Amino acid sequence: MAPAIVWFRRNLRLDDNVPLDAALRGHETVVPVLVLDDHYRDEDFSPPRLRFLAESLRELEAELAARGSRLLVRNGPAGDALAALARETGAEAVYGHDDHEPHGRALAREVDAALAWQGTRLRLLPDLHLVSPGSLRTDSGRPYAVFTPFLKRWREADKAAPRPTPPRVPTPDAVLDTSFPSIPLSRPLRLREVGAPANPPGGAREARHLWDGFRESALVRYEGGRDVPAASGTSRLSPHLRFGTIGIRRLLAEARAAWKDADAPGRASIDVFVAELAWREFYASILAENPRVLTESFRPEFDGFPWSAGEEAEERFAAWRDGRTGYPIVDAGMRQLAHEGWMHNRVRMIVASFLTKHLLVDWRRGEALFRARLADGDPASNNGGWQWSAGCGTDAQPFFRIFNPVLQGERFDPDGAYVKRWVPELAAWKGAGRNLHAPWRAPSPPADYPAPIVDHATARARALAAFDAIRGAAGSPRR
C-alpha cells in the first residue's frame, strides 16, 4: 500500500493528533513533514513564537525518531513542497489539520491545487478545536456573534474523544535513510531566534508538565485564582494550544474526569475553565466567519472613532509599550510581556483598556505589539481580546466601562506582589504602604518612577466624549 504524508503545522505532538491517527489507520507507512513556507518568516511570527516553535520541533523530531520515524523539513511554497514529496515517496494522500485562519485557508487551496494536478488526495481533518469554527449556528441559521448563547450550544455539541499516542510510526525505509533530503532544524535562521529573556519553553513534555501541575492544584480553584496575577492560578497553556503541543480533546477529557471527583466549588471552577476553552473557540468562529476583523473593527461604527494621533500620542504609546505610564499594574504587565513573552490574562485586559480608553490609541496598534511580543499570539484570541477591551468587538466590554488601573491593582494585587515583581523601583520604595498602586499620592513619591502620563478622571471623560460622538454620528441612542 502506498504511504501517506502527515503534514505537521500547528499540531506538534504525537498524542491526540487526529491527522496522524487517521493516516496510521489508513496506511501501512507514513511520512511526517514540516514545510517552512513564508508564513514562518514574516513579521507575524515573533521571536518568542519562533523560539517556542524551534523547541517544539526539536522535541517532535526526537519523539518521532524514538518511534521508528523521521521528521522531514522542507522549504515552501507548501503546495510545491508537498507535491514533490508525494512524487518522491509515492504517497497517495496528504493528511493535515483544517484551519479557520485566512492564511491557513489560502494555504489549503494552494496545496489542494498542487496535489490535485498529480492525483494526490488532500485530507484536512478537524484537530485544533473541540467544535469546528463556524459550524455552530443560531436557530435562524446565522453565525453566533454573542458568547453566552454560543456557549450553550457549544456545551451541547458533540466532541470527539482524544486519540491515543501511537507506539510506533512506521515510515518507509527510503525516507529513514539519511540521504533522503531534509533541512536540519539547526539551519533555518528564524529557528535560531533567542525569543524573550524568559521565553516559555516549547514542546509536548513541557505542555504535559504544565497541565498536570495545574490540574492537580489550581484547576479546582480556578474561578477565583485566575484573576490574581501574582498567583499560579492559570494554566499558562496558551502557547501550547497555539502550536498544538497538547491536544484540546485531552484537556477536555481530563478536566471532565477531574470534575467528577471535585466538590461543588471545585466543579464550578472547572466549569469556568471549560468556558475559557469555549471563549477560544468562539473567537476562532468569529474569525472564520469574519476574516475582516483582523484589520477592521467588528462594529462598523468604530470605523470613524477619533483615535489619537500626533507627537503626544506617540510619546504616550511609547510609555505604554515600555512600561513607564506611571500606573504600576499597567507597567508591571508590559514589563512581564517583554521579559516572558506572556502576560497574565487579567492584566492583558487592564493594559488593553488603558491603551484604548485612557490614551485613545487605536486597538490595532496594541494588538500588533502583542503579536510581536507574545509566545502565543493566536490571531483570533488576540484580536478578539483587543476588540473586547476597545469596545468595538463582539461581546465587547462596553465603552463606557473604563477600568480604573488603581482600583484594578488594589483589587487583584492587594499586597502588591505582582507589581513588586515587575517594577523593582516600587519594590525598593520605602514609602509605598497603601499608595503602592498610586505612588503619586504618597507624601514622598519614588524619585525613579514616572508620574502618571494621564489623569484617570480626565482621560475617562475624554474617552466618553469620543464614544458619544461616534454614537451620535451613527444615530445610536444614548444609554
Buried (B, 14 or more C-beta within 10 A) or exposed (E): EBBBBBBBBBBBBBBBBBBBBBBBEBBEBBBBBBBBBEBBBEEBBBBBBBBBBBBBBBBBBEBBEEBEBBBBBBBBBBBBBBBBBBEBBEBBBBBBBBBBBBBBBEBBEBBBEBBEEEEBBBBBBBBBBBBBBBBBEEEEEEBBBEBEEBBEBBEEEEBBEBBEBBEEBBBBEEBEEEEBEBBEBEEBEBBEBEBBEEBBBBBBBBBBEBBEBBBEEBBBBBBEBBBBBBBEBBBBBBBBBBBBBBBBBBBBBBBEEBBEEBEEEBBBBBBBBBBEBBBBBBBBBBBBBBBEBBEBBBBEBBEEBEBBEEEEBEEBBEBBBEBBBBBBBBBBBBBBBBBBBBBBBBBBBBBBBBBBBBBBBBBBBBBBBBBBBBBBBBBBBBBBBBBBBBBBBBBBBEBBEBBBBBEBBBBBBEEBEBBBBBBEBBBEBEEBEEBBBBBBEBEEBBEEBBEBBBEBEEBBEBBBEBBBEBBEEEEEEEE
